[in-house]
Amino acid sequence: MIKNIILTIYVIIIGIALGTLIISMNYNDQGIIEFGNTALIEVDSNVLEPKIVKGDLVIINTKNKNVKEKDIISYITLENKTPIIQTNAIAAITEDANKEKIYSLKKEDGTIENIDDSCILGIYTATIPYAGTILTYILSKKGFLTITLVPASILFLLFLGNFILGLSTKNKE
């Protein structure tokens, strides 16, 4: 019975480790986890509360960038020369003097941020509550150690001890 429980836990840990490996291998140049036309992005603000809150993981379609007013998008901007990925709803669409579309987004502090087509990463598809925080933790060094390596090492030692104990009892018989 205990062997089955330990084996099940071991399989789960190996699954988490393999999932972490697969996800970490799918980062693009912008630091986004991307699988084909789908990207996973952690939400870093509560601007879309209650539908989407900080720490949620949003799934976006990176192929479709034909956005309209009130669409939820993920986009990239520069703040102090550092790229920042955000998720927000389009408040308004206008055109500049060159007939280029300008998308206005309302920030948490009430100010308006304007972006153009080049900033848009994709359109919102779905939300996985709190998964962004969990995924970020698992992909960190500390998370990988605490979630996969330490439990796997403990279980390996338990298996090894059980194996040695089994050999010693067979030798006594």
GITAGI-V112929 format. One record per pair of residues at least 12 apart in sequence whose C-alpha atoms are under 7 Angstrom apart, sorted by the first residue. I is the first residue (numbers start at 1). J is the second residue. Records with the same first field share a line. If there is no record, write none. Layout:
# GITAGI-V112929
I = J, J
This chain:
# GITAGI-V112929
6 = 155
10 = 152, 155
13 = 148, 152
16 = 148
17 = 148
20 = 139
37 = 61, 62, 63
38 = 59, 60, 61, 62
39 = 59, 60, 61, 62
40 = 57, 58, 59, 60
41 = 57, 58, 59
42 = 55, 56, 57, 58, 132
43 = 55, 56, 57, 58, 86, 87, 132
44 = 86
47 = 88, 107, 108
48 = 88
55 = 130, 131, 132, 133
56 = 127, 128, 129, 130, 131, 132, 133
57 = 127, 128, 129, 130, 131, 132
58 = 124, 126, 127, 128
59 = 124, 125, 126, 127
60 = 122, 123, 124, 125
61 = 122, 123, 124, 125
62 = 121, 122, 123
63 = 122
64 = 122, 123
65 = 122, 123
69 = 90, 91, 92, 93
70 = 89, 90, 91
71 = 89, 90
72 = 87, 88, 89, 90, 123, 124
73 = 87, 88, 89, 122, 123, 124
74 = 86, 87, 88, 120, 121, 122, 123
75 = 87, 119, 120, 121
76 = 119, 120, 121
77 = 119
88 = 105
89 = 105
90 = 103, 104, 105
91 = 104, 105, 106
92 = 104
101 = 116
102 = 114, 115, 116
103 = 115, 116
